Amino acid sequence: MARLLVITDDRLGARMAGPAIRAFELARHLSARHDVTLASLQPQAGELEASVRIEAGVDPRALHALASRADILLAGGYLYAQHPRLLCLGKFTVLDLYDPMLFEELASHGTSALDAYLYAEHHCYLDEQMRRADFMICASERQRDYWLGRLCAQGRLGPELYARDPSAQRLLSVVPFGLPSEAPRPGPARIRGVLPGIDEGARVFLWGGGIWEWFDPLTPIRAAAALQDAHPAIKLVFLAGKSPNPGTPAMPMAEAARALALELGALGRSVHFIEDWIPYQDRGALLLEADAAFTAHRDHLETRFSFRTRVLDYLWAGLPILTTAGDAMADLVTLEGLGEAIAPGDVAGWTQALLRLGSDDALRTACAVRAKRASERFTWERAILPLAGYCDAPYPGPRAIGLAPWRLLGPLPLITKGALALKEEGMAGLKARASRYLGKRSGRGAPRG
């Protein structure tokens, strides 16, 4: 049994954002096999039922002490780079790359000198962590392709690794976000009969997560506004509360969504916002109030490499799904008939998709059955298997290929020329060429064409 320290810089408690949820669930499920401590750099906010030891509000000195007592460290974000002493303790280190952070920053930052500096700094943070981690995990095969490209550029995918592990699974494996094994349970109503204008006859489409800058709530809002006179039963409900993590700023896109709904006369009619951040343990009951779920994003790099964890919750609740095309979860929706994927920014496409799914009971039922079946592949027990395997028998990761030998021997073209000279002119010819080269380098040889 290993002593494992899972670290997050997100806030743990009743209300949690994605990074905290992932750290909590990984720690909780790994605790069935190992001695696990979950540490957060943020103070805890509210009670959190867990079978794992939790240390909240940890300062750098306490974090170092906790890490010193562990065998394995697991962290995501930029934590290792921001706390470099963690990498000097001789512990096995696991880096969680489920979140393509740099692409999120490209979508949310501007082009000022400060933005450029912060992006460059974070790029260096990520590079340093990936060079030094023993084992890495990500959320999807598409993400894995991206991270393998970075690892190859860093020189970590060398001949020695390939000889032992040609798939590189021992360096980087897929550990997606997971789902509970038990079904969601009903609870007190938060939508029907609570939000003004939404009654039992409404067709509720739920946006089951925050409105971040890289999303596109505006296109579905325009579509719902176009339908509201002829089809008043179709309702979009957004979860729009501010993140419980104090380090996450309010997103301008959330305000833009409210402003557009107001401008189109849809606010409180076909478009509604729940302003509170829903407690983690209550999200299942909220999902069960919906008839379908939706998410939308723009066409950019964050989309391509994202793993929409809210879509997993939609599967868990057996909800038909409307989504923008372009990411891995949208591919799943299309391939398995879980709903519909619409082209980015296609208002007409969203209008028709909302109408089809909102008015066709048989279609919703068929999509719901397939969504529930698909959810069975994403339980936390299955998701953690590659990570659990590493923790059962940890090992140091391969180091990056060094360039020192090439510097000693000279540029590769020179080595190639020497090999050709030896082959074509023999040792005497090679010595003559080497003498001329060295003489030229020292200034003694006559210039040659």
Secondary structure, DSSP 8 states (H G I E B T S, - for coil): --EEEEEESS--BSS--HHHHHHHHHHHHHTTTSEEEEEESS--BS----SSEEE-S--HHHHHHHHHT-SEEEEETTHHHHSGGGGGS--EEEEE--S-HHHHHHHH--SSHHHHHHHHHHHHHHHHHHHH-SEEEESSHHHHHHHHHHHHHHT-S-HHHHHH-TT-TTTEEE----B-SS-----S-SSTTTSTT--TT-EEEEE-S---TTB--HHHHHHHHHHTTT-TTEEEEEE----SSTTS---HHHHHHHHHHHHTT-BTTTEEEE-S---GGGHHHHHHT-SEEEE-B-SSHHHHH---HHHHHHHHTT--EEEESSSHHHHHHHHTTSEEEE-TT-HHHHHHHHHHHHH-HHHHHHHHHHHHHHHGGGBHHHHTHHHHHHHHS---------SHHHHHH--HHHHHHHHHHHHHHHHHHHHHHHHHHHHHHHT-S----
